[in-house]
C-alpha cells in the first residue's frame, strides 16, 4: 500500500541510528522517502552529516538552534 498526500516531520538530535531506523520503518509501511522531512535540531555529533549523506531522498532542514520540540 502506498500512502499519498502525507508529510512526516522527524526531529533529530544526536541520534542518527534512531532517525534512520524510523525512516526505514516508515518506508516499510509504504511512506515514500520524499514525503519525509528531517529537521536536525543543531546536533553536536556527526548525525546531521550522516543523514545528509544517506541514500534516501527525504527533505533535510538544519536548524541553527536547539530549542526542543516546542520551540517556534
C-alpha positions as CSV (number, residue, x, y, z in Angstrom):
1,X,0.0,0.0,0.0
2,X,1.3,3.4,-0.9
3,X,0.3,6.4,1.2
4,X,-0.3,9.6,-0.8
5,X,-0.6,13.2,0.4
6,X,1.3,12.7,3.5
7,X,4.3,14.5,5.1
8,X,6.0,13.3,8.2
9,X,8.4,15.6,10.1
10,X,11.1,13.9,12.2
11,X,13.2,15.7,14.7
12,X,16.8,14.5,15.0
13,X,19.2,15.5,17.8
14,X,22.5,13.5,18.0
15,X,20.8,10.2,17.1
16,X,21.4,9.1,13.5
17,X,20.7,5.4,14.2
18,X,17.2,6.1,15.7
19,X,16.3,8.6,13.0
20,X,17.4,6.5,10.0
21,X,15.7,3.5,11.6
22,X,12.5,5.4,11.8
23,X,12.8,6.4,8.1
24,X,13.3,2.7,7.2
25,X,10.3,1.6,9.2
26,X,8.1,4.3,7.6
27,X,9.2,3.3,4.2
28,X,8.5,-0.4,5.1
29,X,4.8,0.6,5.6
30,X,4.6,2.5,2.3
31,X,5.7,6.0,3.1
32,X,7.7,7.5,0.2
33,X,11.0,8.9,1.5
34,X,10.2,12.1,-0.4
35,X,7.3,12.6,2.0
36,X,9.6,12.7,5.0
37,X,11.1,15.9,6.4
38,X,14.0,15.5,8.8
39,X,14.9,18.5,10.9
40,X,18.2,18.3,12.6
41,X,18.0,20.2,15.9
42,X,21.6,21.6,15.9
43,X,23.2,18.2,16.6
44,X,26.7,18.3,18.0
45,X,27.8,14.9,16.8
46,X,28.1,13.8,13.1
47,X,24.4,12.6,12.8
48,X,23.4,15.6,10.6
49,X,26.2,14.9,8.2
50,X,25.4,11.2,8.1
51,X,21.7,12.0,7.5
52,X,22.6,14.4,4.6
53,X,24.8,11.8,3.1
54,X,22.3,8.9,3.4
55,X,20.9,7.2,0.3
56,X,17.4,8.4,1.0
57,X,15.6,11.3,-0.7
58,X,13.9,13.0,2.3
59,X,14.0,16.7,2.7
60,X,16.6,17.8,5.3
61,X,16.5,21.0,7.3
62,X,19.4,22.0,9.5
63,X,18.3,24.1,12.5
64,X,20.9,26.6,13.8
65,X,19.4,26.4,17.3
66,X,18.3,23.6,19.6
67,X,15.0,24.8,21.1
68,X,13.5,21.4,21.6
69,X,10.1,20.1,20.3
70,X,8.1,23.2,21.2
71,X,10.4,25.9,20.1
72,X,9.0,28.2,17.4
